Amino acid sequence: MENEKKINIELPEEVAQGDYCNLCIVMHSPSEFVMDFVRMVPNRDVARVQDRVILTPDNAKRFLITLSDNIRRYEVEHGEIRLEQRPADTTTFAFPSNLKGEA
């Protein structure tokens, strides 16, 4: 552990703001996983990819393990995350039809 090199990670202001996405499309090849993070807006026929992240298979698995651990800790603190029932065809996404324009 003494020989571990520390890396300073910089977070530029424009990246720190983040992008809101409500859909993630995941694809893979033998050498990489590609995740397209999409923002879908109700009553629009077009959705836009906000970010694309490309990972090696081993880093994709590390990401899965880290995300699973964070979800588990979140649910311990805030309760179970309940998922909506989705149709068997998960290749399409639709907003719930009962959305209202109220806050």
N, C-alpha and C positions, 0 to 999 in steps of 0.2 A: 504494500500500500504506500510505502514511502516514495516509490518511483512513479506514482500516478501523476500524470500531467493535468493541470487544471486548465480549463478552457473558459475564457470569458465570452459569454454569448451576448451579442448586441441585439437590441430590439428597436429597429428604426420606428420613428413616430408614425409613419404612414402604415406600417404593418401592425403596430400596437393597437390601432383603432379597430382592427378586425373586420371581417365581412360576415354578414348574416346569411346563412344558408339553411334551407329546410329540406334538402334532398342530397343524398350522396350516391353517385353511381360508381360502382367498383368493377374494374376489368383487370384481367391479368394475362400475362404471357409466361413462358417458362423462366424469364429473367427479371420480370418486374410486375408490380401491382400499380395500377393507375386509379386514383380516386378523383373524380370530378365533383366538386362541391357546387351545388346549384341553388339559386334563389328562384323560387316559383311564387308568382303573385296571383291571387284569385282573379278570375274573369279575364285572364290574358292567355293568348294562344302560344306565347313564346316564353321560354325560360332561359335564363342566362347562367353559364358556368362562371362562377366568381373566382374560383381557384382550382388548380389542378396540382395534385401532389403525386409524385412518382417515388415508389419505394422498392428496394430489393426485397425478395421473399423473406429473408431473415429479419429485416427491419419491419416488414409488414406484420410478422408474427410478434415481434417485440411490441409494436404499437397495439396490437390486439390484447396482449397480456396487460400492458399498462392501462389501456382504456377499460378493460374488464375490472381491474383492481380499483380504478377510480370510480366506476359505476357502483361497485360493491360498497365502497366507503361512503359515497353519496347517499345510497339507500339506507345505510345504517344511520346516518345523520338526519336525513329528510324523509325517509319512507320510500316504499317501492315505487319505481317508475312504471306506471301502467301504460301499456301500448294499446292503441286503437285496434280493433279487428280490421284486418286488411283482406281484400279479395285474394284468392289463391294466385292470381296472376300478379306477381310483384314487379313485372316489367313496366307497369304504368303507374302513374301517381295522380290522384285527384284530390282536391280539397274537399272537406266535408261540405255537403250541400246546405247545412244549417248555419253557415257563417253569416254573421250580421256585421254591419258597419259601426257597431257600438263599442265603446271602450269600457 
